[in-house]
Amino acid sequence: MDEHTSDPSVPGPARGDPTGWRSREGRWEHDTLRRATVHGVRLYNSGEYHESHDCFEDEWYNYGRGSTESKFLHGMVQVAAGAYKHFDFEDDAGMRSLFGTALQYFHGVPNDFYGVDLLEVRTTLTNAFEDPTVLHGWTIPLDGGHPEAREVDFAYARSLEE
């Protein structure tokens, strides 16, 4: 494990045993990836797509090209950017392009990666090609729930700008 992705203060999954969780050790393989994922998902689920994008993008820089972690994070960057295009700019062609790229990045990434239900994410992105309104009210599942942003998530996103 790389020292720059280690932070023992990052808590375990709310439920389940997702890929990335080392249950015997009681910690994540890459703690900072989990932290960025939790903040990014909560912000996405609250309609804060730009801030969500920043959470995933900042963490993505910690991983080399081609790793599962890199593919997952790059895909999530594209998901947030695609939603931003759809909701903030009414640019569904841009959304489709970004979602298509996200689906390519997600190829080979486990369906439960760091607690994100990627099967549902993939399905929703695919359905959005035909009907972008499937995004309305849709939230990213994490640990079996659909958490929304709290002040700590906004503070995390702000800290990335410093």
N, C-alpha and C positions, 0 to 999 in steps of 0.2 A: 504494500500500500504506500502511496505517496504521502509524505508528511504534509504537503499543502492541502490535502483533502481530508485531513483528520481533525475531528473536534468531538471529544467524548461527551460534550454537553448536549449534543443533538439526541433527542429522545427516540425511542423505538417506534414501530408502527402502532397506530391506534388499535389495529386488530390484524390478525393474519400473520403470514410469514412470507412476505414478498421477496422477489429476487432483489438482492442487494443487502438484505438483512442477514447478519451472521448471528443466528439465534444462540448458538453455543457460546459465543463471545459476548452476546448482549450488546452488539453495536453494528453500525452500518459499515459496509465495505468502504464507502466514500461518504463520510458524514456530511461534508459540505454540499455534496450533490443532493442528499436528502433535504437539507435545510433549504437550498435554492428551490427544490421541487415543491416543498410545502408552501413556501411564500409565493412562488409563481402560480401554483394552482389556485390558492386562495384569492389572489389578485385577479386572475382570469375569471374565476367564478363570480366575482363582484363587478365585472365589466371594466376592470382596469387593465386593458390589454397591453398598453405600452409599458406599464410597470411590470407586468407579468413577463413580457418579452425580455426586459432588462435583467430580470432575475435569472432566467434560463441562459441568456447570452453571456452574462458575466461568468457564470460557472462553466459554461462550455469551453472557455479559454483555458481551463485547467487540464484538458484532455487532448491527446494527440488525435490525429485523423484516423478514422476507421475503427476506433474502439466502440464498444457497445454504449459506453457512457456518452461519448461524443455524438454518436448517432441519435441517441435518445434526446439529449439536450438540444441538438441542432433541429431535430424534428419539432420539439416543443417551442423553440424560437419561431419556427414557421407557423405553427398553430396559432400562437398569440398574434403574430404579424398578419396572418390571414383574417382572423377575427377583427383586428384593428381596421384592415382594409374594408371589410364588409360593413361594420357598424359605424365607423367614423367617416368613411369616404364613399360609401355605397358603391364600392368598386369590386363587383363580384368576379370579374375576370382576374383581377389581381389576387383575390381570395383563392380562386381555383388554382392558380399557378402556385401559390404558396402551399396550399394543402396538398397538391400533387407532389411537391418536393418533400413535404413532411412525410407523406406515405412512403416515399422512397427511403428516407432516412430511417423510418421505423422498421423497415424490412429486417427481420432477424432479431429484433429486440423483444425480449420476453413480454408477455401480456400483462404481467403484474410488476413491471419494473419500478422499483422504489415506491411501491404502493399505488401507482397510477394504473387504472384499468385501461390499458392500451387497446384492448379489443374493442371496447366501447368508443374510444377516441378514433380508432381507425374506421369503425363503422359510421360514425357521425360525419367524419371528414368525407368519406366516400359518398354518403347520402347528400351532403351539402353541394356536391357538384351538380346534381340534378335539381335540388330544392334548397337554396341557401337559407330559407326560413327555418330549417331544422336547427339552426344555431340559436334561434330566439328561445331563450329560457333554458338552453342546454348548459350544463356545467360539467367540468371534468371530475370524474370520480377518483377519490383518493382514500385508501384504506376502507373502502366500502361506504363512504359518506360523500357529501358534497360541501366541503367547508368553504366558508366565505371569509373575506379579508377582515383583519383586525388591525388595530393601530400598529402592532408589532410588524406586520407585513409591509405597511407603508413606510415605517421607519427603516426596515431592511432595504427596501427599494431606494429610498433616499440616500442611504449609506453607500450605495454603489456609485453614486454621482460624485462622491468626495474624492 
